[in-house]
């Protein structure tokens, strides 16, 4: 029984050794010295920062990103289905169609609700009243 778990123990020890070696190597190689004001600025892309970094983003970006991630992860579930499709036959085909239909209904719901539009009509009317 110990022989079964010895490979797990060796794997964990090697993982910890690899982590320790990487951390020591990182400490030896990293740059040291005083940090300049430019280095400590908000952006390091060569652009001079303008304004505060604490600005409010439109929540629409996050909503669309979350919807994309949800549908993207659900579509990944079709890969195992496609791999075993031939072995399972018609049963797998019908289950796959049901799964895709559920995704289409979810997409239609989100689309109908208007969550895929960057600018909603009520947001536009609110901005016009300001």
Buried (B, 14 or more C-beta within 10 A) or exposed (E): EEEEEEEEEEEEEEEEEEEEEEEEEEEEEEEEEEEEEEEEEEEEEEEEEEEEEEEEEEEBEEEBEEBEEEBEEBEEEBEEBEEEEEEEEEEBEEEBEEBBEEBEEBEEEBEEEEBBEEEEEEBEEEEEEE
